[in-house]
Amino acid sequence: MSRPRIKTRSTAQGQVEAWLRILFPLAAVLFALSQLAPIWRPYVMPEPRTEAVDHHFSGCDEARAAGMSNIPWTDPSYRDWMDGDDDGLACEPHRR
């Protein structure tokens, strides 16, 4: 008659299982805390919106001299003819 085999775990499997027993609850706690984070943040008053000023530049050189570059299409200063590649940004920096 043969002896019944006893299942034994390898040392590596035991170590992995030990780490998982630690990491899964820790991950659950961290996830729960991340869901509560918006509650803990103090309310910060947003900056008052300033109305966008519509500058009428004669070209991109004038806009850049005034400190304006990468003017988005949502800005009142945007002009279609100042957007060379039609990507929604006027007066982009020169590529070298």
Backbone as a chain_set.jsonl record, in Angstrom:
{"seq": "MSRPRIKTRSTAQGQVEAWLRILFPLAAVLFALSQLAPIWRPYVMPEPRTEAVDHHFSGCDEARAAGMSNIPWTDPSYRDWMDGDDDGLACEPHRR", "coords": {"N": [[0.814, -1.164, 0.0], [0.511, 2.23, -0.846], [1.646, 5.354, 0.414], [-0.48, 8.143, 1.11], [-0.186, 11.142, -0.721], [0.878, 14.196, 0.56], [-0.158, 17.425, 0.097], [2.036, 19.957, -0.503], [3.089, 23.289, -0.301], [5.174, 25.261, -2.328], [7.979, 27.218, -1.283], [8.066, 29.681, -2.568], [5.429, 30.034, -3.474], [4.132, 30.256, -1.032], [5.256, 32.612, -0.061], [4.317, 34.441, -1.945], [1.545, 34.265, -1.533], [1.463, 35.222, 1.103], [2.272, 37.889, 0.745], [0.159, 38.771, -0.874], [-1.961, 38.562, 0.91], [-1.399, 40.71, 2.475], [-1.242, 42.907, 0.693], [-3.733, 43.125, -0.729], [-5.797, 43.925, 1.191], [-4.615, 46.363, 1.911], [-4.628, 47.745, -0.524], [-7.388, 47.977, -0.847], [-8.044, 49.662, 1.295], [-6.602, 51.971, 0.578], [-7.896, 52.608, -1.818], [-10.471, 53.191, -0.832], [-9.87, 55.445, 0.719], [-9.056, 57.167, -1.299], [-11.458, 57.689, -2.504], [-12.684, 59.201, -0.609], [-11.176, 61.463, -0.593], [-11.999, 63.869, -2.048], [-13.788, 64.904, -0.198], [-12.229, 65.663, 1.921], [-10.674, 67.737, 0.973], [-10.076, 71.191, 1.252], [-12.355, 73.81, 0.401], [-11.635, 75.842, -2.267], [-11.795, 79.075, -3.351], [-12.573, 79.902, -6.666], [-10.622, 81.737, -9.05], [-11.695, 84.982, -10.001], [-13.326, 85.331, -13.128], [-11.888, 86.943, -15.816], [-12.826, 89.059, -18.407], [-12.158, 88.196, -21.734], [-9.977, 90.0, -23.781], [-10.312, 91.506, -26.887], [-7.865, 91.72, -29.072], [-6.731, 93.428, -31.858], [-4.559, 92.402, -33.911], [-2.121, 93.135, -36.38], [-0.677, 91.165, -37.447], [1.19, 88.114, -36.841], [3.717, 88.753, -35.918], [3.348, 91.17, -34.6], [1.592, 90.299, -32.616], [3.203, 88.487, -31.207], [5.111, 90.284, -30.272], [3.587, 91.61, -28.44], [3.414, 89.711, -26.562], [1.726, 87.609, -27.005], [1.158, 84.378, -28.039], [0.482, 81.229, -29.6], [-2.375, 81.446, -29.791], [-5.517, 80.408, -28.925], [-8.418, 79.074, -30.667], [-10.649, 79.809, -29.282], [-10.17, 82.241, -28.181], [-10.892, 85.719, -28.374], [-9.072, 87.174, -29.877], [-8.152, 85.549, -31.856], [-7.575, 84.872, -35.257], [-8.526, 83.542, -38.36], [-6.808, 83.747, -40.559], [-4.376, 84.0, -39.355], [-3.69, 81.557, -38.505], [-1.717, 79.269, -39.623], [-1.607, 76.472, -40.084], [-4.138, 75.519, -39.648], [-4.939, 74.359, -37.143], [-6.238, 75.333, -34.997], [-4.762, 76.969, -33.392], [-3.357, 80.082, -33.383], [-0.552, 81.999, -34.471], [1.687, 80.381, -33.75], [4.833, 79.34, -32.295], [7.833, 79.651, -34.264], [9.0, 76.884, -36.118], [12.041, 75.115, -35.927]], "CA": [[0.0, 0.0, 0.0], [1.335, 3.449, -0.933], [1.244, 6.433, 1.323], [-1.124, 9.267, 0.419], [0.694, 12.309, -0.853], [0.444, 15.409, 1.251], [0.13, 18.584, -0.74], [2.865, 20.975, 0.136], [3.295, 24.462, -1.141], [6.572, 25.656, -2.423], [8.272, 28.415, -0.495], [7.719, 30.853, -3.374], [3.976, 30.189, -3.427], [3.786, 30.729, 0.303], [5.633, 34.016, 0.038], [3.387, 35.209, -2.775], [0.276, 34.325, -0.826], [1.62, 36.102, 2.263], [2.255, 39.268, 0.255], [-1.184, 39.096, -1.342], [-2.798, 38.773, 2.089], [-1.093, 42.062, 2.975], [-1.456, 43.946, -0.308], [-5.127, 43.314, -1.101], [-6.491, 44.819, 2.127], [-4.01, 47.684, 1.827], [-5.161, 48.362, -1.737], [-8.788, 48.319, -0.587], [-8.054, 50.839, 2.172], [-6.155, 53.12, -0.21], [-8.968, 52.959, -2.737], [-11.534, 53.843, -0.047], [-9.398, 56.778, 1.077], [-9.045, 58.016, -2.488], [-12.83, 58.096, -2.766], [-13.027, 60.213, 0.382], [-10.284, 62.612, -0.742], [-12.681, 65.124, -2.355], [-14.46, 65.415, 0.994], [-11.223, 66.23, 2.808], [-10.033, 68.92, 0.402], [-10.769, 72.436, 1.58], [-12.898, 74.501, -0.756], [-10.834, 76.983, -2.687], [-12.565, 79.956, -4.233], [-11.936, 80.063, -7.973], [-10.264, 83.104, -9.423], [-12.761, 85.602, -10.791], [-13.041, 85.309, -14.561], [-11.743, 88.236, -16.472], [-13.305, 88.997, -19.782], [-11.074, 88.162, -22.717], [-9.887, 91.237, -24.549], [-10.121, 91.263, -28.309], [-6.797, 92.525, -29.651], [-6.692, 93.358, -33.324], [-3.174, 92.432, -34.331], [-1.973, 93.169, -37.833], [0.0, 89.934, -37.831], [1.743, 87.339, -35.73], [4.87, 89.465, -35.351], [2.807, 92.138, -33.638], [1.026, 89.529, -31.498], [4.327, 87.984, -30.415], [5.714, 91.44, -29.599], [2.704, 91.926, -27.312], [3.457, 88.585, -25.633], [0.673, 86.641, -27.341], [1.481, 83.327, -28.999], [-0.421, 80.077, -29.417], [-3.697, 81.991, -29.502], [-6.495, 79.359, -29.256], [-9.567, 79.536, -31.443], [-11.669, 80.335, -28.369], [-9.78, 83.598, -27.795], [-11.422, 86.695, -29.335], [-7.992, 87.705, -30.711], [-7.841, 84.561, -32.893], [-8.006, 85.146, -36.628], [-8.271, 82.381, -39.223], [-5.674, 83.973, -41.448], [-3.148, 83.937, -38.57], [-3.473, 80.136, -38.204], [-1.158, 78.734, -40.863], [-1.84, 75.039, -40.296], [-5.554, 75.234, -39.343], [-5.074, 73.449, -36.014], [-6.939, 76.01, -33.912], [-3.824, 77.836, -32.677], [-2.766, 81.105, -34.236], [0.743, 82.559, -34.069], [2.518, 79.392, -33.077], [6.264, 79.631, -32.445], [8.451, 79.144, -35.488], [9.693, 75.604, -35.99], [13.422, 75.215, -36.426]], "C": [[0.873, 1.249, 0.0], [0.783, 4.522, 0.001], [0.533, 7.532, 0.545], [-0.177, 10.468, 0.4], [0.079, 13.502, -0.138], [0.83, 16.587, 0.37], [0.957, 19.582, 0.062], [3.035, 22.124, -0.836], [4.779, 24.762, -1.194], [6.758, 26.939, -1.612], [7.867, 29.667, -1.249], [6.215, 31.096, -3.347], [3.541, 30.732, -2.075], [4.121, 32.2, 0.479], [4.687, 34.896, -0.765], [2.048, 35.353, -2.067], [0.346, 35.227, 0.401], [1.587, 37.562, 1.84], [0.86, 39.676, -0.209], [-2.139, 39.332, -0.178], [-2.572, 40.153, 2.684], [-1.53, 43.131, 1.979], [-2.926, 44.177, -0.663], [-5.886, 44.176, -0.095], [-5.925, 46.244, 2.091], [-4.529, 48.436, 0.602], [-6.612, 48.777, -1.538], [-8.89, 49.563, 0.291], [-7.643, 52.078, 1.39], [-7.215, 53.561, -1.206], [-10.094, 53.683, -2.004], [-11.122, 55.255, 0.339], [-9.381, 57.708, -0.132], [-10.45, 58.487, -2.844], [-13.287, 59.174, -1.785], [-12.224, 61.496, 0.207], [-11.016, 63.895, -1.129], [-13.386, 65.726, -1.139], [-13.462, 66.147, 1.886], [-10.619, 67.517, 2.28], [-10.794, 70.179, 0.804], [-11.256, 73.111, 0.296], [-12.049, 75.722, -1.048], [-11.677, 77.806, -3.646], [-11.861, 80.082, -5.572], [-11.62, 81.533, -8.231], [-11.418, 83.706, -10.225], [-12.361, 85.626, -12.27], [-12.916, 86.723, -15.078], [-12.202, 88.068, -17.907], [-12.11, 89.024, -20.729], [-11.129, 89.425, -23.554], [-9.584, 90.881, -25.995], [-9.074, 92.233, -28.838], [-6.855, 92.351, -31.164], [-5.247, 93.526, -33.759], [-3.119, 92.44, -35.852], [-1.255, 91.919, -38.338], [0.595, 89.251, -36.612], [2.961, 88.021, -35.114], [4.415, 90.468, -34.302], [2.236, 91.425, -32.411], [2.143, 89.005, -30.603], [5.015, 89.116, -29.654], [4.891, 91.843, -28.38], [2.656, 90.777, -26.304], [2.388, 87.538, -25.883], [1.22, 85.653, -28.362], [0.599, 82.139, -28.658], [-1.816, 80.554, -29.014], [-4.739, 80.936, -29.886], [-7.696, 79.945, -29.99], [-10.68, 80.099, -30.562], [-11.37, 81.753, -27.919], [-10.338, 84.582, -28.825], [-10.341, 87.259, -30.252], [-7.617, 86.76, -31.85], [-8.392, 85.022, -34.229], [-7.62, 83.94, -37.479], [-7.009, 82.563, -40.056], [-4.339, 83.956, -40.697], [-2.793, 82.491, -38.194], [-3.013, 79.443, -39.481], [-1.48, 77.277, -41.124], [-3.243, 74.587, -39.904], [-5.728, 74.219, -38.22], [-5.764, 74.11, -34.823], [-6.041, 76.885, -33.057], [-3.201, 78.803, -33.671], [-1.443, 81.561, -33.633], [1.567, 81.58, -33.244], [3.991, 79.761, -33.247], [6.819, 79.001, -33.726], [9.14, 77.823, -35.207], [11.085, 75.748, -36.576], [13.864, 73.908, -36.984]], "O": [[1.851, 1.331, 0.743], [-0.407, 4.557, 0.313], [0.92, 7.822, -0.587], [0.524, 10.756, 1.371], [-1.12, 13.757, -0.247], [1.98, 16.729, -0.046], [0.589, 19.981, 1.167], [3.113, 21.929, -2.049], [5.522, 24.546, -0.237], [5.796, 27.643, -1.305], [7.375, 30.62, -0.645], [5.773, 32.237, -3.213], [2.66, 31.588, -2.005], [3.361, 32.948, 1.093], [4.302, 35.975, -0.314], [1.485, 36.446, -2.012], [-0.62, 35.927, 0.705], [0.948, 38.385, 2.496], [0.428, 40.802, 0.037], [-3.019, 40.189, -0.255], [-3.464, 40.705, 3.329], [-2.117, 44.142, 2.364], [-3.326, 45.322, -0.878], [-6.577, 45.104, -0.517], [-6.671, 47.214, 2.224], [-4.834, 49.626, 0.683], [-7.019, 49.833, -2.021], [-9.737, 50.424, 0.049], [-8.27, 53.128, 1.525], [-7.412, 54.758, -1.415], [-10.614, 54.681, -2.501], [-11.943, 56.171, 0.29], [-9.659, 58.9, -0.006], [-10.617, 59.561, -3.421], [-14.176, 59.966, -2.098], [-12.562, 62.517, 0.805], [-10.686, 64.947, -0.582], [-13.557, 66.942, -1.068], [-13.81, 67.135, 2.532], [-10.099, 68.315, 3.06], [-12.02, 70.224, 0.707], [-10.633, 72.989, -0.758], [-11.785, 76.536, -0.163], [-12.204, 77.288, -4.631], [-10.658, 80.344, -5.608], [-12.267, 82.436, -7.7], [-12.042, 83.019, -11.033], [-11.212, 85.905, -12.613], [-13.751, 87.584, -14.799], [-11.975, 87.03, -18.528], [-11.168, 89.791, -20.534], [-12.199, 89.859, -23.981], [-8.711, 90.061, -26.281], [-9.351, 93.417, -29.03], [-7.011, 91.238, -31.667], [-4.769, 94.643, -33.953], [-3.955, 91.836, -36.524], [-1.238, 91.657, -39.54], [0.508, 89.757, -35.493], [3.208, 87.882, -33.916], [5.03, 90.596, -33.243], [2.386, 91.908, -31.288], [2.042, 89.071, -29.378], [5.451, 88.926, -28.518], [5.433, 92.356, -27.402], [1.941, 90.856, -25.305], [2.173, 86.664, -25.043], [1.692, 86.051, -29.427], [0.04, 82.056, -27.565], [-2.363, 80.107, -28.006], [-4.844, 80.595, -31.064], [-7.952, 81.148, -29.939], [-11.563, 80.798, -31.058], [-12.233, 82.407, -27.333], [-10.269, 84.317, -30.025], [-10.668, 87.781, -31.317], [-6.838, 87.136, -32.725], [-9.524, 85.497, -34.323], [-6.529, 83.388, -37.336], [-6.234, 81.623, -40.229], [-3.282, 83.902, -41.325], [-1.727, 82.234, -37.633], [-3.833, 79.075, -40.322], [-1.613, 76.879, -42.281], [-3.505, 73.387, -39.837], [-6.563, 73.319, -38.319], [-5.863, 73.507, -33.754], [-6.508, 77.486, -32.09], [-2.6, 78.398, -34.666], [-1.253, 81.508, -32.417], [2.076, 81.92, -32.176], [4.361, 80.416, -34.222], [6.34, 77.969, -34.196], [9.79, 77.662, -34.174], [11.282, 76.417, -37.59], [14.996, 73.789, -37.453]]}, "num_chains": 1, "name": "protein.A"}
